[in-house]
């Protein structure tokens, strides 16, 4: 009973900030002995965690922690308390409705709560804790990629005590990355170390919602440093092994949000301009684009592949009179090269549209689409761009707001030759040549965005339409940004005979793409058979088709019989039926 009486008396005097000189000698001795005893118990608890031979029992540790809690934290105190997640379900609805919750990223000098020094509630993670003397501590509270400075100052106005500041800094209860709720007043301030630079929070209350276990895999602050900055840095492998922590780095989270923004703007513009979103299979029976860069697998008892591209299914949608379609989804490439340009899985953003006169119509569409995305990122995602800029400085993108720069493949080859590179007329560009071309174009035309048109036919997939004036080239293009290819497009072949010849030339097994050939409808026009109306991936009908495709078509089951070349001279071609 005597110990209980002394404990209650000491607790009250600590709460009322009564100087120890005014305590009784008995109270001072009891408090001193109790602190000494708690230190011994804490040391014993640490030893127990390292060795099972410790003499301190678990019940002793729990009792010690409970007793120290009564000295350091008073849950009835109006200034400071602690609760766990379960307490949220027991909260009084009437009390909760009076709380003004504010997002950290929404705080600035123009916020209504700042004008009146209004009390607000914030939830976030403890980024850093920095003491300044025994009466003041600064906490940086982080929520997503936004940070704000919280000031805990011992004074009668806020109700914060020196014991509370000491507990916050030294107790180890509020660890880095812990989730906390903070109640305080918003006041104007100039803070350079946080994203919210115009305000700070004068804290009145703090609640620990979820305590982070220490040690952490790494400090978020270390992972957020610029490469050239002094101090600890986190290796990429460590970051990927603990991806949940890496995503808390403000710049890394901002990158994810920018990716989401690009997808959102992409969908918005396309839907407004008559495009329909589709979702195509990713486990298919044959290759999408030919070549060996395909993941093969067993689909029960059948051979299958992971889709390299949604190309063939998009064409079926156009043949189904959908006119304009798009898809955002994963594609898979078995690319063994270990470079940043080779990915085994990535998100592809594909569009397919019918054309009227020229395949350059798709370039007009893409110009307006990219302009919408660029301007949308600048207007809606300024904070995310600024967050990335702080850790990974970059030069603003240069692009034309009218018509983009368009060059033919032959013109690009000539520019590289003038720069001293030896290249054949029909060769594709290497990565280094693409980078060099980007530097040349930026210096000459002052733009980071440009189009290379009319690629050699052998550099393109089998379904790409050859150029009408020179079959060595194709109606295909690439769009480049700073010397990196980001878009590849072409007019599709809509003639089944030509498509078959091109597939065989590329070594494609026709049986694996039978559904593609079966998607070509025919209809009666002026008493003659005619292939379906011209619809292609990118743009328009070539003059080649206009000159040659009005013809009589044999029955569908016979269309491939005369098109399969014989294996050797004198042999008959095998018949492939769809």
Secondary structure as UniProt FT lines:
FT   HELIX           2..15
FT   TURN            16..17
FT   HELIX           20..22
FT   HELIX           25..50
FT   TURN            52..53
FT   HELIX           58..72
FT   TURN            75..76
FT   HELIX           86..89
FT   HELIX           93..97
FT   HELIX           104..106
FT   TURN            109..110
FT   HELIX           112..115
FT   TURN            116..117
FT   STRAND          119..132
FT   TURN            133..135
FT   STRAND          136..143
FT   TURN            144..145
FT   STRAND          146..153
FT   TURN            156..159
FT   HELIX           162..170
FT   TURN            176..177
FT   STRAND          179..188
FT   STRAND          199..210
FT   HELIX           220..223
FT   TURN            227..228
FT   HELIX           236..241
FT   HELIX           243..246
FT   TURN            247..248
FT   HELIX           250..272
FT   TURN            273..274
FT   STRAND          276..277
FT   STRAND          283..284
FT   STRAND          296..299
FT   TURN            300..301
FT   STRAND          302..306
FT   HELIX           311..319
FT   TURN            320..321
FT   STRAND          324..332
FT   TURN            340..341
FT   STRAND          345..353
FT   TURN            359..360
FT   HELIX           361..380
FT   HELIX           382..391
FT   STRAND          405..408
FT   HELIX           409..418
FT   TURN            419..420
FT   TURN            425..426
FT   HELIX           431..445
FT   STRAND          449..453
FT   HELIX           457..459
FT   TURN            462..463
FT   TURN            471..472
FT   STRAND          473..474
FT   STRAND          476..481
FT   TURN            482..483
FT   STRAND          484..490
FT   HELIX           496..505
FT   TURN            506..507
FT   HELIX           510..513
FT   HELIX           514..518
FT   STRAND          522..525
FT   TURN            526..527
FT   STRAND          528..531
FT   HELIX           543..548
FT   HELIX           556..558
FT   TURN            559..563
FT   TURN            569..570
//
